[in-house]
Amino acid sequence: MPKPGITYKGKPIGASKGASKKKNDENTGSRKWLWIFAVVLILCAAGGGIFLFARSHGGFLPAATGGVSDTFRRLTGTGDVEDAFAPGGTLPSSIPADQDGRSGIAIKALADGERLFSMKRYAAARDKARIAIGKFKYPDPDWQRSIDLLNKASTEILDGNGSAPETFLYSVREGDTFTKIGAKFGTTAEAIQRINKISPARTDLKIGQELTVYSGKWRIKVSNARKKLYLYDGMNLFKVYPVGVAMEFNSPQGIYRLDSRMKNPIWKYRGNTYRPGDPLNILGTHYLSCVDAAEYKVKQPFLIHGTNRAENVGRTIAGPGFVSMKNEDVNELCSIVPDGIEVEVIR
């Protein structure tokens, strides 16, 4: 056997197997560290690229001053404390907003509605006004501007100027009167005469005569806090009227039913009688009587009435009374809504 430490045929012999294994492990370890170093370099390069992309596209990272960009607020729905109370609130990223945070949809709908109204497309203008009202927040001035557009468009429809999906032609039958036709379709004789441009003094009808009828599913909401009366056709807002609320009006919130009405009412109070037209007659030209719609009638009934003092509308009125409207407004309301509809008192 050759001795350790000597060569055999020019090659070192006698080295242990352990020494060879150690050398292989050292080579493998060197290659592993090279791979780790390469992966770290790749990750650093990727992170730097993401940072530069976000910075170049603006608004996806907080500003250098510690604030948050407008784009970031709009996309995430976040904002400073002051922004949380801006009119219109936060908006989803799909809705553009102007500088004060209001919905761009509302602004466009209002502009389109006013343009359509100028073109005498009243039903389309009314629908745009409804969209704007649903987006603007009370008491934003453009909310009231949208209400004004809705009121004007609805008035034109009631006056028979242009068509609306809710209108249809009715052929007069034997025995028909304006009152009977109104009762059949949930409207009034006055509304049918108005939309057909027929004088209220005329009552004659001919068999086969075609009448335009607006058939609405009317209901009313009265807001004590906002001093508004909202007239709905089904789920759709149709008109909004300002009202005054007397301090003595104490009927609770809830559902009532329009029970009856009176034209040119006499008001009796503390032994005195006030005739129609008397400035001291708080009932004005009309009143609508509202009673509890529930079976047991526990809620105090109240009146929606006119007033001979229009300056009190939109205010809380000291003294007696209920819910008051301008005489011209209560006259119109009486001509639109039939008895039996729902009236809701809200805050």
WODABEL-V478808 format. One record per backbone hydrogen bond with DSSP energy under -0.5 kcal/mol. CO is the residue of the C=O (numbers start at 1). NH is the residue of the N-H. Records with the same first field share a line. If there is no record, write none. Layout:
CO: NH ; NH
This chain:
3: 6
6: 13
8: 11
11: 8
13: 5
16: 20
17: 21
18: 22
19: 23
20: 24
21: 25
22: 26
23: 27
24: 28
25: 29
26: 30
27: 31
28: 32
29: 33
30: 34
31: 35
32: 36
33: 37
34: 38
35: 39
36: 40
37: 41
38: 42
39: 43
40: 44
41: 45
42: 46
43: 47
44: 48
45: 49
46: 50
47: 51
48: 52
49: 53
50: 54
51: 55
52: 56
53: 57
54: 60
55: 58
63: 66
67: 63
69: 73
70: 74
71: 75
72: 76
73: 77 ; 78
80: 84
82: 85
83: 86
86: 89
92: 95
94: 96
96: 104
98: 101
102: 98
103: 107
104: 108
105: 109
106: 110
107: 111
108: 112
109: 113
110: 114
111: 115
112: 116
113: 117
114: 118
115: 119
116: 121
117: 120
120: 122
121: 125
122: 126
123: 127
124: 128
125: 129
126: 130
127: 131
128: 132
129: 133
130: 134
131: 135
132: 135 ; 136
137: 140
140: 143 ; 144
141: 145
142: 146
143: 147
144: 148
145: 149
146: 150
147: 151
148: 152
149: 153
150: 154
151: 155
152: 156
153: 157
154: 158
155: 159
156: 161
157: 160
160: 162
164: 167
166: 215
168: 213
170: 172 ; 211
172: 208
173: 176
177: 181
178: 182
179: 183
180: 184
181: 185
182: 187
183: 186
188: 192
189: 193
190: 194
191: 195
192: 196
193: 198
194: 197
199: 202
206: 209
209: 172
211: 170
213: 168 ; 215
214: 216
216: 218
217: 234
218: 342
219: 232
220: 344
221: 223 ; 230
222: 224 ; 346
223: 227 ; 228
227: 243
228: 223 ; 230
229: 231 ; 241
230: 221 ; 232
231: 238 ; 239
232: 219 ; 234
233: 236
236: 233
239: 231
241: 229
243: 314
244: 324
245: 317
246: 249
248: 250
254: 345
255: 293
256: 343
257: 259 ; 291
258: 340
260: 289
262: 287
266: 268
267: 274
269: 272
272: 269
273: 275
274: 267
275: 278
278: 281
280: 282
281: 284 ; 308
283: 286 ; 306
285: 264
286: 306
287: 262
288: 304
289: 259 ; 260
290: 302
291: 257
294: 297
299: 292
302: 290
303: 305 ; 323
304: 288
305: 325
307: 327
309: 312
310: 313
312: 315
315: 245 ; 317
317: 247
319: 248
322: 246 ; 324
323: 305
324: 244
326: 330
327: 331
328: 332
329: 333
330: 334
331: 335
332: 336
333: 336 ; 337
335: 191
338: 341
341: 258
342: 220
343: 256
344: 222 ; 346
345: 254
346: 224
347: 225
